[in-house]
Structures are given as structure tokens and as C-alpha cells.
């Protein structure tokens, strides 16, 4: 089975969601499909949660306010001891099924939720993320009008709430990366023109083709047909931090049909305490395992990256704001160019772990 790709022209819709729009999720109107439109598919969203009482209310509200005509909300709480259950109960009429009981972690919770889904299209939404206004109508219309699509990927607005967040892009490092991107146009993270702490992340089909070297997809912005998650565990429970990346590589290996769109589908609030923010080096070991599983290279590119480039990425983060950034940055590029004849320039450039230091 061979991958097929469809990419909608991508003028990033950064102006569609300005700073503070996440607070307006509850009141934003949604588009209504015309009577001539194909029948919209049922969409199932799993919301895994543990001790997320402070944020799960906004997450669920962003789903309810979609006003999507055929939405299934599944909530799987891992036995929270904060006020999560009280918040979930406030949405009991809108939730199709929910449970609060101990589980084996987030991946297990997601699998448990998927087992209760009946929708044609599925995804999960962590209890500290939001869907953008009108996102589900856009998603439903795309799958209805293009039945050949297996996986749909949109854009994500990422908002960093703290100034010391280790996963926030480093401006000094970005200078050197941007120089190389003039010749290898794979960059899809753009700073919001109205908010210095917000970015719009999009995905290109070229990046998808470069998986597993590339990690191009922001999980809440990726929706797929339920028929694709037909393995015993839809989400591989061996992965604690990167289970979504493993799933997307599994899709890619199955030769699914992808489509990317420029619409902002979700809002990720990065507080510095999110699971992805604190994963650090532990996530990179999972990324190595994913790479070796799906790349099947004799000497994987990740071996050289761990030995030669990842130490530089860590150093650059620690030396934030110093002149060392401008001296070490070019060394990273030189090593990338040395690896290019063996692994390909775009693949070598796409493999970066700067978010996990």
C-alpha cells in the first residue's frame, strides 16, 4: 500500500486566532453546512484526564461549543483525587460515556476510550488542550467531501505561558535554522504577528514523507478514520511521551492517504508543566525507538544525532542569550551537511530534538 498525499495551499491562518481567542471559544459562532453538502460523519473525541481539574472544564467546553451535529465525547479519568470528577459531572448531559478509575497511564486511558467510540472519525484531546472554534465542522466537511482521505492534518496555535519554558523555540538558535531553511524549506512554525509568545504550527506533506526523521504533526490537529486503529492496542502503551508520534508513523507505514489544510484546528496551552514540557531526555529515547522501528537503517541516523548533534542542542538551550549560541549553531549545521550524503539532506535536517532537552 502506497501513501497518497493531498495538500491544500497553506497561507497560514495566523490571524484567525488572536491572543485571548481561547477564552472566546464558548461564544464563537460555527459554520452551518448547506443542504447540498454530503452527510457529515460522526466524530468521536476521547478526553484522557488525570488531576486536570483546573483545565478539563475549558477542554470540554471547547468541544460542546462546536455545536457539531454528530459528536461523541468520551472521557476517561484515571481516578483523579482533585475536583476533576465534579467538573466532568457538570458536562454529563453532553458526554456519551465517561469513567473515573485507576489505569495504567495516558496511553491505556486513550485505548480504553477508543474501545467505546462509534464515530467514523476519531482523535483524542488532552484535558489541557482546546479545539478551535468551528474546527469539527471543518473536519467533518473535509471527510465528507473527500472520502478518499484517511488522515486529515490541520494547524495548531501554540501559546507559551511562561518565559522559562524549555520547549519554547529559542530565538538565537532559530536564526541559524532559518538560514538553512532558505535552502531546505521545511520550517512550519511561525510566530504570531500579534502575540510574541504564540506560534502557529502547520504541517506539510513533505514533512510527513520524511517521517520518522521528522516530527511534524501536532496531535490535537490530526483526525483519522476509526478503521485505521485496528491493531490490538490502537495506541502503543510502551510509549509514555511519544505515543502519538508512534501512531502517526504506524499510519505512514500502512500507506494511508493524507491531506493537510491551513485551518487552525486546536489551541495548545504550554504552561511548562504539561507532560510534553517535562519529558526532557526521556522522550528522546522513545523517539529513537520509533525511528529504529520504522526507518530500519543499518546505522540509524538517530545514533549520530545522539552522539554529535543532540549535545549541541542541549548546550544551546542552556546557553540561552549568550554568544556561544552564534558560535555553536554553525557547528550543528556543518554536522548536518556531513550526514547528508549518507541519509539525505532533508532527512538529516528534519531530525531535531530541540523540544526535548
Phi and psi in degrees as a GROMACS rama.xvg file:
@    title "Ramachandran Plot"
@    xaxis  label "Phi"
@    yaxis  label "Psi"
@TYPE xy
-108.714  137.548  UNK-2
-62.3166  141.22  UNK-3
-122.714  150.694  UNK-4
-135.318  139.333  UNK-5
-132.735  127.685  UNK-6
-125.68  121.604  UNK-7
-76.5872  138.912  UNK-8
-48.3545  138.367  UNK-9
-117.384  67.573  UNK-10
-78.142  99.7305  UNK-11
-50.9077  129.24  UNK-12
-88.8411  57.3139  UNK-13
-64.651  -29.552  UNK-14
-80.7389  -9.57575  UNK-15
-66.9823  -30.3179  UNK-16
-128.844  103.025  UNK-17
-89.8031  172.46  UNK-18
-55.8068  132.409  UNK-19
91.5141  -6.24809  UNK-20
-63.7789  -24.9006  UNK-21
-61.8623  -23.9496  UNK-22
-80.1849  -13.8908  UNK-23
-100.113  9.21513  UNK-24
-57.0248  -36.95  UNK-25
-72.206  -18.7935  UNK-26
-115.736  -3.73709  UNK-27
-74.0629  132.046  UNK-28
-70.911  156.575  UNK-29
-116.786  148.579  UNK-30
-68.4393  150.387  UNK-31
-110.524  128.072  UNK-32
-67.3557  146.217  UNK-33
-73.7676  161.464  UNK-34
-64.6465  -20.8638  UNK-35
-86.1434  -5.776  UNK-36
-71.2284  150.477  UNK-37
-62.1776  158.315  UNK-38
-61.2161  129.099  UNK-39
-72.5955  140.72  UNK-40
-77.8285  156.318  UNK-41
-71.505  136.445  UNK-42
-116.284  129.808  UNK-43
-111.153  128.928  UNK-44
-120.334  123.738  UNK-45
-95.4663  130.334  UNK-46
-113.822  99.263  UNK-47
-80.8008  143.356  UNK-48
-150.462  142.303  UNK-49
-150.192  117.958  UNK-50
57.8252  34.1933  UNK-51
-104.911  32.9747  UNK-52
-58.2338  -29.1562  UNK-53
-73.6251  -20.9048  UNK-54
-123.945  -21.2424  UNK-55
-63.9471  -27.3294  UNK-56
-60.9845  -45.7825  UNK-57
-64.8539  -37.3489  UNK-58
-62.0648  -49.9015  UNK-59
-65.4476  -37.1456  UNK-60
-63.5556  -36.8351  UNK-61
-65.8252  -27.4601  UNK-62
-77.3977  -47.2748  UNK-63
-60.0149  -40.4231  UNK-64
-75.6787  -1.05392  UNK-65
-66.906  -27.3553  UNK-66
52.9883  34.4477  UNK-67
-75.9928  134.401  UNK-68
-67.6608  -20.9952  UNK-69
-139.756  72.8094  UNK-70
-112.746  135.009  UNK-71
-116.959  118.683  UNK-72
-107.661  121.432  UNK-73
-116.797  123.473  UNK-74
-115.051  126.631  UNK-75
-121.314  104.976  UNK-76
-99.1986  136.841  UNK-77
-86.7208  28.6109  UNK-78
84.5198  41.5539  UNK-79
-59.5783  145.663  UNK-80
-108.088  1.42135  UNK-81
-87.3538  -152.055  UNK-82
-95.7639  23.1202  UNK-83
-56.8414  -47.0319  UNK-84
-60.9384  -40.4677  UNK-85
-61.4573  -40.2722  UNK-86
-66.8147  -43.903  UNK-87
-59.57  -41.2461  UNK-88
-62.9234  -26.7995  UNK-89
-65.9371  -21.4012  UNK-90
-108.331  18.075  UNK-91
-56.8301  -36.1046  UNK-92
-69.1521  -27.0021  UNK-93
-93.5297  -14.2322  UNK-94
-89.6536  131.927  UNK-95
-73.6642  -44.0913  UNK-96
-154.832  141.158  UNK-97
-150.027  159.177  UNK-98
-150.135  150.715  UNK-99
-131.137  107.947  UNK-100
-161.058  155.297  UNK-101
-60.4134  144.458  UNK-102
-138.118  -175.199  UNK-103
-94.2371  14.9475  UNK-104
122.856  -179.638  UNK-105
-61.8213  -43.3029  UNK-106
-61.8769  -41.3844  UNK-107
-63.8773  -40.662  UNK-108
-61.6708  -42.2733  UNK-109
-64.2927  -44.0237  UNK-110
-61.6555  -40.5825  UNK-111
-61.1695  -41.5133  UNK-112
-66.8235  -42.1661  UNK-113
-59.8669  -32.6054  UNK-114
-66.8764  -15.6082  UNK-115
-103.663  1.39576  UNK-116
-80.3568  140.951  UNK-117
-121.757  0.0365455  UNK-118
-72.5796  155.503  UNK-119
-71.4372  -33.5244  UNK-120
-117.649  137.499  UNK-121
-137.104  162.992  UNK-122
-171.9  171.44  UNK-123
-120.198  154.714  UNK-124
-131.783  112.594  UNK-125
-62.9924  154.357  UNK-126
-76.8199  11.157  UNK-127
-123.993  13.4404  UNK-128
-110.437  164.923  UNK-129
-130.775  148.632  UNK-130
-86.9508  140.456  UNK-131
-72.3268  152.048  UNK-132
-54.882  132.039  UNK-133
77.2014  4.81848  UNK-134
-62.2087  -46.0767  UNK-135
-67.1158  -33.3432  UNK-136
-65.3345  -40.9731  UNK-137
-60.9476  -46.0907  UNK-138
-63.9654  -47.5496  UNK-139
-60.456  -41.7427  UNK-140
-66.3754  -38.3773  UNK-141
-62.1945  -47.4836  UNK-142
-68.8197  -32.3299  UNK-143
-71.9132  -40.0491  UNK-144
-83.7515  -21.637  UNK-145
-126.429  77.5934  UNK-146
-64.1199  -13.9696  UNK-147
-78.9058  -10.2582  UNK-148
-72.5846  132.721  UNK-149
-99.1725  -41.6455  UNK-150
-132.702  131.254  UNK-151
-115.443  129.423  UNK-152
-123.534  125.69  UNK-153
-112.833  -162.959  UNK-154
-98.3314  160.533  UNK-155
-130.01  136.523  UNK-156
-92.6412  123.052  UNK-157
-110.174  125.649  UNK-158
-119.014  122.093  UNK-159
-96.0239  123.194  UNK-160
-92.0999  -16.9828  UNK-161
-120.961  158.073  UNK-162
-87.6324  -9.77674  UNK-163
-115.43  29.5425  UNK-164
-77.2321  122.328  UNK-165
-70.3389  -19.1463  UNK-166
-91.8753  -5.44591  UNK-167
-69.7467  138.148  UNK-168
-56.2112  136.269  UNK-169
-88.7165  120.529  UNK-170
-59.4767  -42.9788  UNK-171
-64.9564  -42.0246  UNK-172
-65.0447  -39.6396  UNK-173
-59.7223  -26.2965  UNK-174
-60.244  -48.1043  UNK-175
-71.0332  -39.6962  UNK-176
-60.9784  -40.4905  UNK-177
-65.4569  -30.4334  UNK-178
-65.8203  -43.1959  UNK-179
-69.7283  -32.1038  UNK-180
-68.0262  -15.6896  UNK-181
-63.9606  -27.5396  UNK-182
-104.151  -22.6464  UNK-183
-126.188  86.1914  UNK-184
-75.0389  74.4657  UNK-185
-111.119  -4.02602  UNK-186
-72.5252  130.91  UNK-187
-133.689  20.7618  UNK-188
-111.367  114.087  UNK-189
-120.937  134.494  UNK-190
-68.4381  138.889  UNK-191
-63.1186  136.837  UNK-192
-71.0794  -11.7988  UNK-193
-115.011  -9.13203  UNK-194
-143.871  115.167  UNK-195
-68.1691  -15.9166  UNK-196
-106.2  14.1277  UNK-197
-124.29  145.614  UNK-198
-132.808  153.567  UNK-199
-110.789  121.529  UNK-200
-109.474  126.315  UNK-201
-120.065  172.84  UNK-202
-128.784  136.091  UNK-203
-105.948  155.686  UNK-204
-65.3092  -30.3619  UNK-205
-63.9763  -38.5879  UNK-206
-64.2947  -41.37  UNK-207
-61.0736  -39.9202  UNK-208
-64.8342  -24.0599  UNK-209
-87.3038  -1.30772  UNK-210
-61.6919  144.583  UNK-211
-90.5448  2.9745  UNK-212
-65.462  -40.1749  UNK-213
-88.428  146.941  UNK-214
-122.619  74.5528  UNK-215
-93.9822  -10.6021  UNK-216
-107.283  129.054  UNK-217
-88.6758  117.707  UNK-218
-50.4521  -46.4599  UNK-219
-66.0124  -13.4646  UNK-220
-97.6046  12.273  UNK-221
-120.417  119.026  UNK-222
-120.903  147.667  UNK-223
-150.939  163.233  UNK-224
-73.1174  138.58  UNK-225
-61.8114  -26.7071  UNK-226
-63.6249  -17.8408  UNK-227
-75.8886  -26.6167  UNK-228
-94.4489  58.4663  UNK-229
-100.835  11.6361  UNK-230
-85.6262  167.993  UNK-231
-56.0888  -43.9507  UNK-232
-117.419  105.08  UNK-233
-50.6105  -42.5958  UNK-234
-107.491  126.293  UNK-235
-70.1036  113.144  UNK-236
-75.5857  -2.9136  UNK-237
-71.7492  -20.1873  UNK-238
-100.395  125.795  UNK-239
-93.0381  -37.7729  UNK-240
-109.642  -26.4404  UNK-241
-123.674  31.081  UNK-242
-62.9057  -30.6578  UNK-243
-68.8012  -40.6728  UNK-244
-64.3564  -40.3165  UNK-245
-62.1868  -41.6252  UNK-246
-63.0764  -42.3066  UNK-247
-67.0179  -35.6354  UNK-248
-68.6169  -34.1967  UNK-249
-61.9449  -45.5336  UNK-250
-57.4799  -47.1849  UNK-251
-59.9454  -41.6957  UNK-252
-67.0568  -25.4358  UNK-253
-81.9864  -6.00493  UNK-254
74.3538  38.8465  UNK-255
-74.9001  168.913  UNK-256
-95.7909  122.329  UNK-257
-106.184  149.74  UNK-258
-140.207  136.481  UNK-259
-112.401  145.583  UNK-260
-132.425  156.514  UNK-261
-86.1035  0.772139  UNK-262
-73.436  139.737  UNK-263
-78.2906  115.935  UNK-264
-102.558  -19.9941  UNK-265
-149.362  165.065  UNK-266
-128.207  120.331  UNK-267
-106.273  122.092  UNK-268
-98.8506  111.995  UNK-269
-98.2433  103.053  UNK-270
-89.6057  -14.8054  UNK-271
97.6698  -13.4266  UNK-272
-111.797  -0.646183  UNK-273
-61.1614  156.188  UNK-274
-56.569  -42.5149  UNK-275
-68.3945  -27.4218  UNK-276
-73.7087  -30.4651  UNK-277
-103.136  1.33623  UNK-278
-63.0996  -42.455  UNK-279
57.7376  -141.853  UNK-280
-64.3068  -24.2397  UNK-281
-59.9369  -35.6363  UNK-282
-67.3287  -30.9908  UNK-283
-68.2984  -30.812  UNK-284
-68.088  -35.1643  UNK-285
-68.2986  -39.6964  UNK-286
-62.6888  -38.1024  UNK-287
-61.554  -43.0592  UNK-288
-63.7232  -41.7966  UNK-289
-62.7818  -43.5605  UNK-290
-61.7776  -48.5682  UNK-291
-67.4042  -28.6632  UNK-292
-67.6988  -41.447  UNK-293
-103.592  -20.7814  UNK-294
-86.8879  -38.3702  UNK-295
54.0644  49.7097  UNK-296
-95.366  148.666  UNK-297
-60.5399  -51.1672  UNK-298
-117.534  103.3  UNK-299
-63.4088  147.102  UNK-300
-56.9544  -31.9393  UNK-301
-62.1202  -27.1617  UNK-302
-60.9352  -50.0729  UNK-303
-69.6999  -34.7993  UNK-304
-63.933  -45.1546  UNK-305
-62.398  -40.0818  UNK-306
-76.2082  -37.6324  UNK-307
-111.947  -40.2768  UNK-308
-102.399  -37.6983  UNK-309
-60.0566  -39.2495  UNK-310
-58.7377  -35.1842  UNK-311
-68.1452  -39.8596  UNK-312
-62.6243  -41.2026  UNK-313
-65.8854  -41.4133  UNK-314
-62.7194  -42.7783  UNK-315
-62.3483  -37.5602  UNK-316
-66.8298  -40.5156  UNK-317
-70.5216  -29.2692  UNK-318
-96.7412  27.0927  UNK-319
-50.3108  125.288  UNK-320
88.9284  -1.44178  UNK-321
-100.511  168.563  UNK-322
-67.1327  -21.7526  UNK-323
-57.3535  -31.8077  UNK-324
-58.1707  -40.0745  UNK-325
-79.4746  -15.3377  UNK-326
-92.7949  -37.8002  UNK-327
-82.2382  -31.4993  UNK-328
-51.6752  -49.2009  UNK-329
-61.3587  -30.2118  UNK-330
-64.4246  -39.9246  UNK-331
-58.2141  -42.303  UNK-332
-67.1663  -40.6628  UNK-333
-61.1491  -44.5346  UNK-334
-62.4198  -39.0622  UNK-335
-60.3416  -43.3476  UNK-336
-66.8452  -32.0656  UNK-337
-70.4601  -31.9918  UNK-338
-79.1419  -22.3542  UNK-339
-55.9087  -42.5547  UNK-340
-61.903  -22.5402  UNK-341
-96.8401  -30.7137  UNK-342
-122.053  -6.65899  UNK-343
94.4846  138.537  UNK-344
-64.6439  -45.8658  UNK-345
-67.0863  -40.3597  UNK-346
-65.2254  -43.2271  UNK-347
-63.3991  -39.1545  UNK-348
-71.9028  -35.4272  UNK-349
-69.157  -26.9065  UNK-350
-79.7877  102.375  UNK-351
-139.726  140.632  UNK-352
-118.161  32.0297  UNK-353
-64.1597  -20.7282  UNK-354
-80.6334  -11.5083  UNK-355
-123.442  90.621  UNK-356
